[in-house]
């Protein structure tokens, strides 16, 4: 590069002007590639599967929110909440069908199913 600084240096293909070149040790893309936006499914999965600390029986315990929700749903069903009992029955049916076929269950919550 020492000979590029002379008065005979021609700017052209693969020869940028000296004043606009990257400085030594500095990358041309400091910020890097932009992060993509997350879709709803990814956000929901991350939220439901990230462990949180809850107090159970006076002792702190790490649990995932999905497990907490299912436990609360079962507790409501046991206390006599009919809608909760229907949800638990539907989840149990899906689990039984999935275990027979050897597949994993997928919990689908949609406005149409909430009426049952």
N, C-alpha and C positions, 0 to 999 in steps of 0.2 A: 504494500500500500504506500510505501514511502515514495515510489516514483509516480503514484497517482496524484500527488499533491502539486505537481508542477503545472506551469502555465499551459502545457500541451495536452492536458487531460481532457478527453472528450466525453461528454455525457451521452449515454445511449443505452442500448440493450444490456442489462446486467451491470450497468455502471451508473449508479445514481449520483446526484450531486453530493459533494462532500458534506455540505451543511445539513443535509436531510438524512444522512445515514444513521443507523442505530449506533449508540455509543457502546464501547466495549463492555461486555458483561451484562448488557441490558437486552432483554428479549423484545421482540416486536409485538407480542401479544400479552401484555402484562395482566390483563384481567382474565384471560382465558376464555373458553367457550361459555356461552350463557347456559344456565341451567334450564332444563325444560320444565314446563308446568306439570303439576301432578294431577292425575285424574281422580274422580271421586272414589273409585274403588281402592286405589293405592292409599289415599288419605284415610279411608275407613279401616283398611287392613292394618295400617301402621298404628292407628289409634286404638283399635280393639285388641291388638296383640302386644302392645308395649306394657311391660309390667309396672304396676303401681303398688305402693305400700298401703295396706289397710290394717286396721286394728280388729282382730277377731279374738274374742275371749280375753281381752286385755293385753294381747301380745301382737306386735307388728308382724305382718306376713305379706310377702310379695305375691300378687295375683294379677292375672290379666283381666282387663275390664269385661271381656266377653264372658269369662267364667263368673264374674261377679253378677252380671246381668242374668245369666242363666240360673244361678243360685237364688237370686231374688225372685225370679219368675216362678221357680219351683216352690219357694216358701209361700208366695201368694196363692198358688194353686192349692197347696196343702191347707191353707187357712180358709179356703172356700171361694176364692175369686174364680168365677166361671170362665171369663175370658183368658185368664192365665192358665187355667186347666186345659182349655182348648189348645193354646199355644204349646203347652208341654206335651199334650197328646199328639199333636201334629209333628213336633220334633222327634218324639219317640217313634212314631210311625216311619219318618224319614230315616232315622237311625237303623231301624229294623230292616227296612227295604235295602238300605245301603250295605248292611252287613251280610245280607243274603247274597247280594250280587258282587260283593267284594269291592265296592266303590266307596269313596268318601262322600259325606253328606255336604250339601251346599244349602245354607240357610238363606232363603229368599224372602225378603220382606217387601211387599208391595201393597198399595192401597186396596187392591181387590181382596187380598188375603186377610186384611185387618178386620173385615166385616164378619168373619166366621167365628 
